[in-house]
Amino acid sequence: MLVTQRNEKEDRVAVVYEKGEAPPEITIHAVSGSVHTVLANGIAVAVVARASGPAVSADDVLLVEQSL
């Protein structure tokens, strides 16, 4: 899930997990200089490509607890 902000430099990737479960471990895998894969518990959940600016980091990923 992509969460957009008013400032385009602050868009975020969000990972949703079930209420009561432990939040997933977020890791980043560099595919190339500007392309990175976001993994949640080792499973790819997003691919982020940037034209400029810093690479995505685990701190850039929002963890959202889902309650139905």
PASEBA-1860 file (N, C-alpha, C; in nm, 3 decimals):
! residues 68
1> MLVTQRNE> 0.085/-0.114/0.000/0.000/0.000/0.000/0.091/0.122/0.000 ~ 0.059/0.220/-0.082/0.134/0.345/-0.086/0.050/0.452/-0.019 ~ 0.109/0.522/0.074/0.042/0.631/0.143/0.106/0.759/0.094 ~ 0.028/0.841/0.024/0.085/0.964/-0.030/0.066/1.079/0.068 ~ 0.161/1.168/0.066/0.159/1.287/0.150/0.149/1.409/0.061 ~ 0.119/1.522/0.118/0.115/1.646/0.040/0.250/1.676/-0.022 ~ 0.354/1.648/0.051/0.489/1.668/0.002/0.533/1.538/-0.065 ~ 0.549/1.538/-0.195/0.578/1.414/-0.269/0.708/1.348/-0.223
9> KEDRVAVV> 0.794/1.419/-0.156/0.918/1.361/-0.108/0.897/1.278/0.018 ~ 0.775/1.276/0.071/0.747/1.204/0.194/0.645/1.092/0.176 ~ 0.625/1.042/0.054/0.537/0.927/0.035/0.593/0.808/0.112 ~ 0.504/0.722/0.156/0.545/0.607/0.238/0.483/0.478/0.185 ~ 0.550/0.369/0.212/0.496/0.236/0.189/0.437/0.192/0.322 ~ 0.316/0.134/0.320/0.253/0.084/0.442/0.237/-0.067/0.433 ~ 0.266/-0.134/0.542/0.247/-0.278/0.553/0.140/-0.301/0.659 ~ 0.034/-0.371/0.621/-0.078/-0.398/0.710/-0.062/-0.539/0.769
17> YEKGEAPP> -0.082/-0.549/0.900/-0.077/-0.679/0.966/-0.196/-0.692/1.060 ~ -0.230/-0.815/1.095/-0.348/-0.843/1.177/-0.328/-0.804/1.323 ~ -0.433/-0.748/1.383/-0.431/-0.711/1.524/-0.401/-0.835/1.608 ~ -0.317/-0.818/1.706/-0.281/-0.928/1.794/-0.157/-1.002/1.750 ~ -0.117/-0.988/1.626/0.006/-1.051/1.577/0.123/-0.956/1.598 ~ 0.240/-1.012/1.602/0.360/-0.928/1.613/0.378/-0.852/1.482 ~ 0.422/-0.728/1.489/0.449/-0.654/1.365/0.558/-0.726/1.286 ~ 0.548/-0.725/1.153/0.650/-0.792/1.073/0.784/-0.721/1.080
25> EITIHAVS> 0.890/-0.796/1.060/1.023/-0.738/1.051/1.039/-0.683/0.909 ~ 1.073/-0.556/0.897/1.089/-0.492/0.768/1.237/-0.486/0.733 ~ 1.270/-0.534/0.615/1.406/-0.526/0.564/1.401/-0.471/0.422 ~ 1.512/-0.417/0.377/1.523/-0.358/0.243/1.633/-0.430/0.169 ~ 1.604/-0.469/0.045/1.703/-0.535/-0.041/1.730/-0.446/-0.162 ~ 1.855/-0.410/-0.184/1.892/-0.327/-0.299/1.895/-0.413/-0.424 ~ 1.813/-0.376/-0.523/1.811/-0.445/-0.651/1.914/-0.381/-0.744 ~ 1.915/-0.249/-0.745/2.015/-0.171/-0.819/2.032/-0.040/-0.744
33> GSVHTVLA> 2.105/0.055/-0.799/2.131/0.180/-0.731/2.008/0.255/-0.686 ~ 1.902/0.255/-0.766/1.782/0.333/-0.732/1.657/0.247/-0.713 ~ 1.672/0.116/-0.719/1.557/0.025/-0.704/1.580/-0.064/-0.582 ~ 1.478/-0.067/-0.494/1.487/-0.145/-0.371/1.359/-0.224/-0.349 ~ 1.373/-0.343/-0.293/1.258/-0.425/-0.258/1.235/-0.414/-0.108 ~ 1.110/-0.393/-0.069/1.072/-0.389/0.072/1.019/-0.527/0.107 ~ 1.074/-0.586/0.213/1.032/-0.719/0.256/0.972/-0.713/0.396 ~ 0.865/-0.786/0.417/0.803/-0.801/0.548/0.815/-0.948/0.586
41> NGIAVAVV> 0.893/-0.975/0.690/0.922/-1.113/0.731/0.976/-1.194/0.614 ~ 1.061/-1.131/0.533/1.126/-1.200/0.421/1.043/-1.211/0.295 ~ 0.921/-1.160/0.294/0.833/-1.167/0.177/0.828/-1.030/0.111 ~ 0.853/-1.025/-0.019/0.851/-0.898/-0.091/0.710/-0.841/-0.092 ~ 0.697/-0.716/-0.049/0.566/-0.651/-0.046/0.562/-0.525/-0.131 ~ 0.678/-0.474/-0.173/0.682/-0.354/-0.257/0.818/-0.344/-0.324 ~ 0.816/-0.282/-0.441/0.939/-0.244/-0.510/0.934/-0.093/-0.526 ~ 1.040/-0.027/-0.481/1.045/0.118/-0.484/1.160/0.162/-0.574
49> ARASGPAV> 1.128/0.245/-0.671/1.229/0.301/-0.761/1.226/0.453/-0.744 ~ 1.341/0.511/-0.722/1.351/0.656/-0.703/1.435/0.716/-0.813 ~ 1.387/0.829/-0.865/1.463/0.902/-0.965/1.577/0.979/-0.899 ~ 1.555/1.023/-0.776/1.658/1.096/-0.702/1.628/1.085/-0.554 ~ 1.719/1.129/-0.473/1.699/1.128/-0.329/1.753/1.001/-0.266 ~ 1.739/0.993/-0.134/1.794/0.878/-0.061/1.714/0.750/-0.088 ~ 1.780/0.639/-0.069/1.715/0.509/-0.085/1.612/0.489/0.026 ~ 1.512/0.409/-0.001/1.411/0.376/0.100/1.480/0.299/0.213
57> SADDVLLV> 1.432/0.321/0.336/1.486/0.249/0.451/1.369/0.187/0.528 ~ 1.399/0.099/0.619/1.294/0.036/0.699/1.216/0.140/0.779 ~ 1.281/0.249/0.815/1.213/0.357/0.888/1.109/0.429/0.803 ~ 1.118/0.415/0.671/1.022/0.479/0.580/0.892/0.399/0.567 ~ 0.888/0.279/0.621/0.773/0.190/0.606/0.681/0.205/0.728 ~ 0.554/0.235/0.700/0.455/0.245/0.807/0.398/0.107/0.837 ~ 0.389/0.072/0.963/0.326/-0.053/1.003/0.187/-0.021/1.053 ~ 0.086/-0.084/0.991/-0.053/-0.054/1.022/-0.119/-0.180/1.076
65> EQSL> -0.169/-0.172/1.200/-0.238/-0.286/1.261/-0.383/-0.284/1.216 ~ -0.428/-0.395/1.158/-0.565/-0.406/1.106/-0.654/-0.476/1.205 ~ -0.771/-0.420/1.228/-0.870/-0.480/1.317/-1.001/-0.488/1.244 ~ -1.054/-0.606/1.228/-1.182/-0.622/1.159/-1.294/-0.645/1.257
END
